[in-house]
Amino acid sequence: MDLKSNEPFWLLKNGIINSYPSLQTDQFCDVLIIGGGITGSLMAHQCIKEGYNTILIDKREIANGSSSATTSMLQYEIDVPLYELIELIGENGAVMSYKACYDSIDTLNEICKDIKSKAGFKKKKSLYFAAFKKDVEWLKKEFEAREKGNFPVQWMEAEEINTQYKIPTSYGGILSSQGGSVDAFQLVHELLAYNVKKGLKVYDKTEMISVQYRKGDNIVELKSGAKIKCKKIVYCVGYESTNLIKEKFVDLLSTYAIVSEVNEKLTNVYRDILLWNTANPYLYMRTTDDHRMLIGGEDDEFYNPKLRDKILTKKAKILEKKFEKNFPDFKFLTDFAWTGTFGSTKDGLPYIGPHKDFKNSYFVLGFGGNGITFSVIGMEMLSNWLKNEKHELSQYFKFGR
Ligand SMILES: Cc1cc2nc3c(=O)[nH]c(=O)nc-3n(C[C@H](O)[C@H](O)[C@H](O)COP(=O)(O)OP(=O)(O)OC[C@H]3O[C@@H](n4cnc5c(N)ncnc54)[C@H](O)[C@@H]3O)c2cc1C
């Protein structure tokens, strides 16, 4: 599956940080993690911390799947608004899911401090603004649901937003104090390098092609012909999980991102805030720590890498225009543009848990605009599963829900 096209900004900015050997000989371990993106690296961090003999493999170079294409906004706000999620799964599950995403931003902050990360983790506020007058009614409903759930939010009127953030097109919005951003590509490399020193084994260009699921263990066959015998498998294969799992559980989309030239005047205004609007598809943006503006959006409801690549230039122009319409004080000069695969689930929640067709195995699939925060939640859920303990979110994130 083709997960991205044109080289994303993060790959060019960081270059090759670390490269690992491919696996050519048989191995055994307690836990095998398949997938070396942000999800796999966080799961590896958890497993090593808990003393499991752990191997991580990836068929590409490390962090060359979706984790190289991400805009890495860390939001507790799920793609489905809280009030709608309450209608879908009940108040308990909805508030618990939002709360877990909220806490995961602080957890990621702590992890970054622990490993002395230089990936630019930064706590930021988040402004969710109405793109159309008709959206104000439901956005106010959302504001009330958040207040009731004890999330620290403030309603901002259109004039206030315009004075503070120079957005004359908004009709009001919800300002949240919890949010963040990070260079996910760099963080993946840092997490793996940190854990390799503690015993993690990492192999890239190492593809799992089949698995014999046995009673007490699994035999994983690799493209190289080598085998890995392991007690547990953790699938962190992102959107390529759709090649493994028979039933349809996620809609694959195409999404687009552009990053501006360095512009301190622009980024000074938006340095501490994530911005996204209520349009469908929504427009989302943030600054990078090297003073660029990063915008994503223009999602298409299809997964077709060839077509997606063809229209990238057109999509980049549309994103630029949308930016300049919303932020008329600034000109957006695009330095890099790329496109990638995105996924959307029926309730905006991830799929984290075991699957009936895969023995001794656990999936951590954080989809949507919160993919990264969902992956952080997956660390604790995986930890519980490995100890045979229940997790309160399992019922909301499970397959077949
Ligand atoms: C343009 C764009 C913007 C986004 N913006 C945001 C955002 O602002 N905030 C947010 O939270 N999320 C965002 N996302 C989503 C986020 O990028 C993903 O949720 C996240 O990167 C998924 O990480 P992952 O590790 O699960 O998957 P990936 O990074 O795709 O890693 C999966 C890995 O599994 C490997 N693999 C697959 N099959 C095999 C196999 N058989 N054998 C070995 N290895 C295998 C792949 O090579 C790949 O490296 C965005 C995504 C895109 C494309």
The ligand as an SDF file (V2000), in Angstrom:
LIG
                    3D

 53 58  0  0  0  0  0  0  0  0999 V2000
   -1.1440   14.2510    6.1900 C   0  0  0  0  0  0  0  0  0  0  0  0
   -1.4610   13.5990    7.5020 C   0  0  0  0  0  0  0  0  0  0  0  0
   -1.7190   14.4000    8.6020 C   0  0  0  0  0  0  0  0  0  0  0  0
   -1.9770   13.8260    9.8490 C   0  0  0  0  0  0  0  0  0  0  0  0
   -2.1460   14.6380   10.9170 N   0  0  0  0  0  0  0  0  0  0  0  0
   -2.2740   14.1220   12.1500 C   0  0  0  0  0  0  0  0  0  0  0  0
   -2.3000   14.9530   13.2960 C   0  0  0  0  0  0  0  0  0  0  0  0
   -2.2220   16.1820   13.1710 O   0  0  0  0  0  0  0  0  0  0  0  0
   -2.3840   14.3890   14.5140 N   0  0  0  0  0  0  0  0  0  0  0  0
   -2.4550   13.0240   14.6690 C   0  0  0  0  0  0  0  0  0  0  0  0
   -2.5240   12.5460   15.8100 O   0  0  0  0  0  0  0  0  0  0  0  0
   -2.4390   12.1930   13.6020 N   0  0  0  0  0  0  0  0  0  0  0  0
   -2.3540   12.7060   12.3600 C   0  0  0  0  0  0  0  0  0  0  0  0
   -2.2760   11.8880   11.2740 N   0  0  0  0  0  0  0  0  0  0  0  0
   -2.4020   10.4520   11.4990 C   0  0  0  0  0  0  0  0  0  0  0  0
   -1.0850    9.9070   12.0200 C   0  0  0  0  0  0  0  0  0  0  0  0
   -0.0670   10.2410   11.1140 O   0  0  0  0  0  0  0  0  0  0  0  0
   -1.1930    8.4060   12.1650 C   0  0  0  0  0  0  0  0  0  0  0  0
   -2.2290    8.1030   13.0810 O   0  0  0  0  0  0  0  0  0  0  0  0
    0.0790    7.8190   12.7140 C   0  0  0  0  0  0  0  0  0  0  0  0
    1.2320    8.2510   12.0300 O   0  0  0  0  0  0  0  0  0  0  0  0
   -0.0110    6.3120   12.6180 C   0  0  0  0  0  0  0  0  0  0  0  0
    1.1870    5.7910   13.1010 O   0  0  0  0  0  0  0  0  0  0  0  0
    1.4210    4.2650   13.0390 P   0  0  0  0  0  0  0  0  0  0  0  0
    2.7230    4.0020   13.6610 O   0  0  0  0  0  0  0  0  0  0  0  0
    0.2300    3.5570   13.6010 O   0  0  0  0  0  0  0  0  0  0  0  0
    1.4260    3.9190   11.4760 O   0  0  0  0  0  0  0  0  0  0  0  0
    2.6470    4.0940   10.4340 P   0  0  0  0  0  0  0  0  0  0  0  0
    3.4810    5.2790   10.7230 O   0  0  0  0  0  0  0  0  0  0  0  0
    2.0720    3.9690    9.0700 O   0  0  0  0  0  0  0  0  0  0  0  0
    3.5340    2.8240   10.7620 O   0  0  0  0  0  0  0  0  0  0  0  0
    3.0970    1.5280   10.4200 C   0  0  0  0  0  0  0  0  0  0  0  0
    4.3230    0.7840    9.9900 C   0  0  0  0  0  0  0  0  0  0  0  0
    3.9990   -0.6050    9.8210 O   0  0  0  0  0  0  0  0  0  0  0  0
    4.8720   -1.0910    8.8220 C   0  0  0  0  0  0  0  0  0  0  0  0
    4.3000   -2.3510    8.3100 N   0  0  0  0  0  0  0  0  0  0  0  0
    3.0910   -2.5170    7.7340 C   0  0  0  0  0  0  0  0  0  0  0  0
    2.9380   -3.8350    7.3920 N   0  0  0  0  0  0  0  0  0  0  0  0
    4.0740   -4.4710    7.7510 C   0  0  0  0  0  0  0  0  0  0  0  0
    4.5320   -5.8200    7.6290 C   0  0  0  0  0  0  0  0  0  0  0  0
    3.7760   -6.7770    7.0730 N   0  0  0  0  0  0  0  0  0  0  0  0
    5.7590   -6.1380    8.0910 N   0  0  0  0  0  0  0  0  0  0  0  0
    6.5450   -5.1720    8.6580 C   0  0  0  0  0  0  0  0  0  0  0  0
    6.1750   -3.8720    8.7820 N   0  0  0  0  0  0  0  0  0  0  0  0
    4.9500   -3.5350    8.3390 C   0  0  0  0  0  0  0  0  0  0  0  0
    4.8790    0.0160    7.7740 C   0  0  0  0  0  0  0  0  0  0  0  0
    6.0220   -0.0530    6.9590 O   0  0  0  0  0  0  0  0  0  0  0  0
    4.8530    1.2740    8.6320 C   0  0  0  0  0  0  0  0  0  0  0  0
    6.1320    1.8730    8.8180 O   0  0  0  0  0  0  0  0  0  0  0  0
   -2.0200   12.4180    9.9990 C   0  0  0  0  0  0  0  0  0  0  0  0
   -1.7750   11.6040    8.8800 C   0  0  0  0  0  0  0  0  0  0  0  0
   -1.4920   12.1790    7.6470 C   0  0  0  0  0  0  0  0  0  0  0  0
   -1.2000   11.2880    6.4770 C   0  0  0  0  0  0  0  0  0  0  0  0
  1  2  1  0
  2  3  1  0
  2 52  2  0
  3  4  2  0
  4  5  1  0
  4 50  1  0
  5  6  2  0
  6  7  1  0
  6 13  1  0
  7  8  2  0
  7  9  1  0
  9 10  1  0
 10 11  2  0
 10 12  1  0
 12 13  2  0
 13 14  1  0
 14 15  1  0
 14 50  1  0
 15 16  1  0
 16 17  1  0
 16 18  1  0
 18 19  1  0
 18 20  1  0
 20 21  1  0
 20 22  1  0
 22 23  1  0
 23 24  1  0
 24 25  2  0
 24 26  1  0
 24 27  1  0
 27 28  1  0
 28 29  2  0
 28 30  1  0
 28 31  1  0
 31 32  1  0
 32 33  1  0
 33 34  1  0
 33 48  1  0
 34 35  1  0
 35 36  1  0
 35 46  1  0
 36 37  1  0
 36 45  1  0
 37 38  2  0
 38 39  1  0
 39 40  1  0
 39 45  2  0
 40 41  1  0
 40 42  2  0
 42 43  1  0
 43 44  2  0
 44 45  1  0
 46 47  1  0
 46 48  1  0
 48 49  1  0
 50 51  2  0
 51 52  1  0
 52 53  1  0
M  END
$$$$
